[in-house]
Amino acid sequence: MKKKQSTVTPNSTERPASKTVKKHNRRKFLWIIAVIPAILIILAASVYGYYIFRYNDKVAIDQSYVNSWNDLTGQTTIAGTTPGETVSPDASQAPTPTGVEAGPATLADIDGKNDPIIKIDPIDPNIENILIIGIDGGDGLNIGHRSDTMLIVSINKEKKTVKLTSLMRDIWAYFPNRDAWDKINASYAYGGPGQTVNIVNYNFKLDIQKYVITDFEGFRGIVNIIGGTEIKVTDKEAGQIAGLTSGGTYVLDGTQTLSYARIRHIDSDFARVQRQRTVLLSIFAGLRKESTVNQIQAANDSLEFMRSNIDAADITGRLFGLALQIDSSIDQRTIPESGMYTVHDSGTWYMSLNWEKQVASLHEFIYGAA
């Protein structure tokens, strides 16, 4: 008797094994495709969260604010003037020694000596001014706790553009809380970044509320983290930089870049502040060439070399994105401008500004024609 062979009818629910396996593999593939972005988002959030934690732990300054000069404890404003009014130095007034501490400044000094910032409403809500401060940290001259670099970064939030303004450190500025004149770079010695912001705002009638600080050791570290700066140097500049014998385009390490930025004897302080901006532009150019992952890593590694009162989310988001857009085509300016100052070299060398003309010109540069 022959066995009956089983047959599969068209209505049967059974499927060939190969089709079942293919369907399973397809579902598995789709599941992986869906999960990978989620994993990447979680990892990115973790990295970002760690970055924010480190920023708040290592960089963020708990900056205090007051409403006016009169709110600064023990501070007074010169009789006959009001905050925001800039007076001119008496021609017979001799430069006053600063009496600041000798020795190198460090980022740790900020915690013990930092004046409150006087609140000022934005002059133009679309334009934000941030002060970049480089403290001298000792340069062999033992000149004390002064700011070697003061650079105003003006951000147009509407147009997404940036302008850079260097302030010469030898500008003879009025200190209303001391009722005296002194070089503008001494402001850091008197009251840290808060005092520096206040003095810059008072004399130039600006609205700065935020700042970023680095010292020379930090400067070297940041440059080394990004693998150096590519800079074209002249024969004279090369003679001031260890390891170079002639002009050309080089990738300079942190120490060499610092030497380049601090050259002071071959030309003028005007050329020196231009070199400082050249270094900044080279740093951003180098970062632009890196992947996003490497950019984040470089930013994370650089945290220990800077301090700031800018919110962590802001500096790691909007401001970092804008910084990467900065290149040599952006508008730059050095203050004082030609024809707007007089040099005094009797006793202390300093620059006395024509404040009316200079303030008007600076405001036009930053905010546009009135």
C-alpha positions in Angstrom: 0.0 0.0 0.0 1.5 3.3 -1.0 1.9 6.2 1.5 0.0 9.3 0.9 2.3 12.2 0.1 1.5 15.4 2.0 0.9 18.4 -0.2 0.8 22.1 0.6 -2.4 23.7 -0.6 -2.6 27.3 -1.6 -4.4 28.1 1.6 -1.7 26.6 3.9 0.0 29.0 6.4 3.4 27.3 6.2 6.2 29.1 4.4 9.5 27.9 3.0 12.3 28.2 5.6 14.4 30.4 3.3 11.7 33.1 3.1 11.2 33.0 6.9 15.0 33.5 7.4 15.1 36.4 4.9 12.2 38.2 6.6 13.9 37.7 10.0 17.2 39.1 8.7 15.4 42.1 7.1 13.7 42.9 10.4 17.0 42.6 12.2 18.7 44.9 9.7 15.9 47.5 10.1 16.2 47.3 13.8 20.0 47.9 13.7 19.4 50.9 11.4 17.0 52.3 13.9 19.1 51.7 16.9 22.5 53.0 15.7 21.3 56.7 15.5 19.9 56.3 19.0 23.2 54.9 20.3 25.1 57.8 18.6 22.7 60.3 20.1 23.2 58.8 23.6 27.0 58.8 23.1 27.0 62.4 21.9 24.8 63.5 24.8 27.2 61.7 27.2 30.2 63.4 25.6 28.4 66.8 25.7 27.3 66.2 29.3 30.9 65.4 30.3 32.1 68.5 28.5 29.6 70.7 30.3 30.6 69.1 33.6 34.3 69.8 33.0 33.5 73.3 31.8 31.6 74.2 34.9 34.2 72.5 37.1 37.4 73.9 35.5 36.5 77.0 33.5 33.3 78.7 34.7 33.7 81.8 36.9 30.9 82.7 39.3 31.0 86.4 38.2 29.1 89.0 40.4 27.4 92.1 38.9 26.4 95.5 40.3 24.3 98.3 38.9 26.8 101.2 39.1 30.3 102.3 40.2 28.8 103.5 43.4 27.8 99.9 44.2 31.4 98.8 44.2 32.6 98.5 47.8 35.0 101.2 48.7 35.0 102.7 45.2 34.4 106.3 44.3 34.0 108.2 41.1 35.9 111.4 40.5 34.0 114.5 41.5 32.3 116.3 38.6 32.0 113.3 36.4 29.4 110.5 36.0 29.8 106.9 34.9 30.0 106.8 31.1 31.6 110.3 30.9 35.2 110.1 29.9 37.5 112.9 30.9 40.9 113.8 29.5 44.2 113.6 31.5 45.7 116.8 32.7 48.7 117.5 30.6 50.6 118.3 33.8 49.6 115.1 35.6 52.6 112.8 35.9 52.1 109.0 35.3 51.4 107.3 38.6 53.3 104.1 39.5 50.8 101.3 39.6 52.2 99.5 42.7 50.9 96.2 41.5 52.3 92.9 42.6 55.4 91.6 40.9 55.7 88.1 39.5 53.7 86.1 37.1 49.9 86.1 37.0 48.0 82.8 36.8 44.4 81.8 36.2 44.1 80.8 39.8 44.5 84.5 40.8 41.0 85.2 39.5 39.4 83.4 42.4 40.9 85.8 44.9 40.8 89.1 43.0 37.9 89.8 40.7 35.7 92.9 40.9 32.0 92.8 40.1 31.0 93.8 36.6 28.9 96.9 36.3 25.7 96.0 34.4 25.2 97.8 31.1 22.2 97.3 28.8 23.2 96.3 25.2 23.8 99.3 22.9 22.4 97.2 20.0 20.5 94.0 21.0 21.8 92.3 17.8 25.5 92.9 18.7 27.3 91.1 21.5 30.8 92.2 22.6 33.1 89.7 24.4 36.5 90.6 25.8 39.3 88.1 25.3 42.0 88.7 27.9 45.5 87.2 27.8 47.4 87.7 31.1 51.1 88.1 30.9 52.0 85.2 33.2 55.6 86.4 33.5 57.6 87.3 30.4 61.0 87.8 31.8 60.3 91.5 32.6 58.7 91.0 35.9 56.0 93.6 35.1 53.3 92.2 37.3 49.8 91.0 37.0 48.7 92.8 33.8 46.7 91.9 30.7 49.1 91.5 27.8 46.3 91.0 25.3 42.8 92.7 25.1 40.8 91.7 22.1 37.1 92.7 21.7 35.1 90.1 19.7 32.0 91.7 18.3 29.3 89.2 17.2 26.4 90.3 15.1 23.8 87.7 16.0 21.4 88.7 13.2 24.0 88.6 10.4 26.1 85.9 11.9 29.3 87.9 11.5 32.3 88.7 13.7 34.6 91.7 14.0 37.9 91.8 16.0 39.3 94.9 17.8 42.7 94.9 19.5 43.2 97.4 22.3 46.8 98.5 22.8 48.0 97.8 26.3 49.7 101.2 26.7 46.5 103.2 26.3 46.4 105.9 29.0 42.9 105.2 30.5 40.9 106.8 33.3 40.2 104.6 36.4 37.1 106.2 38.1 37.3 103.9 41.1 40.9 105.1 41.8 40.5 108.7 40.6 43.6 108.3 38.5 45.0 107.6 35.1 47.0 104.5 34.3 47.8 102.1 31.4 44.7 100.2 30.5 46.5 96.9 31.0 46.9 97.6 34.7 43.2 97.2 35.2 43.7 93.4 35.5 46.2 93.9 38.4 43.7 96.1 40.2 40.7 93.9 40.0 40.9 91.0 37.6 38.7 90.5 34.6 35.8 92.3 36.2 37.9 95.5 36.6 39.2 95.1 33.1 35.7 94.9 31.6 34.6 97.9 33.7 37.6 100.1 32.6 37.2 99.2 28.9 33.5 99.9 29.1 33.9 103.2 30.9 36.6 104.6 28.6 35.2 103.4 25.3 31.5 103.6 26.3 30.9 99.9 25.5 28.6 97.3 26.8 30.8 94.2 27.4 29.5 91.8 30.0 31.3 88.5 29.1 35.0 87.5 28.9 37.4 84.7 28.2 40.8 84.5 29.8 44.0 82.5 29.1 47.5 82.8 30.3 50.8 82.2 28.5 51.1 78.6 29.7 47.6 77.9 28.7 48.2 79.6 25.3 51.1 77.2 24.6 49.0 74.2 25.7 46.0 75.1 23.4 48.3 75.5 20.4 50.0 72.1 21.1 46.6 70.4 21.4 45.6 71.5 17.9 49.0 70.4 16.5 50.5 73.9 16.0 49.7 77.0 14.0 50.6 77.5 10.4 52.0 81.0 10.1 54.0 82.9 7.5 56.9 84.7 9.2 59.4 87.2 7.9 63.2 86.9 8.2 63.2 89.4 11.1 60.4 87.5 12.9 62.2 84.2 12.3 65.2 85.6 14.2 63.0 86.0 17.3 61.7 82.4 17.2 63.7 79.5 18.5 64.4 76.9 15.8 63.9 79.2 12.8 66.7 80.8 10.8 64.8 82.4 7.9 61.4 83.5 6.8 58.8 81.2 5.4 55.6 79.4 6.2 55.9 77.1 9.2 53.8 75.1 11.5 54.8 76.5 14.9 54.5 74.6 18.2 53.1 76.3 21.3 56.4 77.8 22.5 57.2 79.1 19.0 53.7 80.5 18.5 53.9 82.3 21.8 57.3 83.8 20.8 55.8 85.0 17.5 52.8 86.6 19.3 55.1 88.4 21.8 57.7 89.8 19.4 58.1 93.5 20.4 61.6 94.7 19.3 61.7 94.5 15.5 58.9 96.8 14.7 56.0 98.2 16.8 53.3 97.2 19.2 50.8 97.7 16.4 52.5 94.9 14.5 52.6 92.9 17.6 48.8 93.0 18.1 48.3 92.1 14.5 50.5 89.1 15.0 48.2 88.1 18.0 45.2 88.2 15.7 47.1 86.2 13.1 47.7 83.5 15.7 44.0 83.5 16.6 43.0 83.2 13.0 45.5 80.4 12.4 44.0 78.4 15.4 40.5 78.7 14.0 41.8 77.7 10.5 43.4 74.6 11.9 40.2 73.7 13.8 38.1 74.0 10.7 40.2 71.3 9.0 39.4 68.8 11.7 36.5 66.5 12.0 33.7 67.4 14.4 34.9 64.7 16.8 38.4 66.2 16.8 37.1 69.7 17.2 35.1 68.6 20.3 38.1 66.8 21.7 40.4 69.8 21.1 37.9 72.1 22.9 37.6 69.6 25.7 41.4 69.3 26.2 41.8 73.1 26.1 39.4 73.7 29.0 42.1 73.6 31.7 43.9 76.5 30.0 41.1 79.1 30.2 38.5 80.7 32.4 35.3 82.5 31.5 31.9 83.8 32.8 30.1 82.7 29.7 27.5 80.0 30.1 28.7 76.5 29.2 25.9 75.8 26.8 26.5 79.1 25.0 30.2 78.8 24.6 30.0 75.2 23.5 27.2 75.8 21.0 26.5 79.1 19.3 29.8 80.8 20.1 31.9 77.8 19.2 30.1 77.6 15.9 30.7 81.2 15.2 34.4 80.9 16.2 34.9 78.3 13.5 33.7 80.7 10.9 36.4 83.3 11.7 39.0 83.7 9.0 41.3 86.3 7.6 38.6 88.0 5.7 36.8 89.3 8.8 36.9 93.0 9.7 39.8 93.8 12.1 40.9 97.0 13.8 43.6 98.2 16.2 42.9 100.9 18.8 44.2 103.6 18.9 43.8 104.4 15.2 46.1 106.6 13.2 45.7 110.3 14.0 43.7 109.6 17.2 46.5 109.5 19.8 49.7 111.2 21.1 52.7 109.3 22.5 54.1 110.5 25.8 57.6 109.1 26.7 58.6 111.2 29.7 58.9 108.8 32.6 56.3 106.2 31.6 55.7 105.5 27.9 52.0 105.7 27.1 49.4 106.6 24.5 47.0 109.5 25.2 43.9 109.2 23.0 41.6 111.8 21.4 38.7 110.1 23.2 35.9 111.9 21.3 37.2 110.9 17.9 38.3 107.4 18.9 35.1 106.4 20.7 33.0 107.6 17.8 35.2 105.7 15.3 35.1 102.5 17.3 31.4 102.6 17.7 30.9 103.1 14.0 33.2 100.1 13.4 31.3 97.8 15.8 27.7 99.1 15.5 27.7 100.8 12.1 27.0 104.4 11.2 24.6 106.2 13.5 
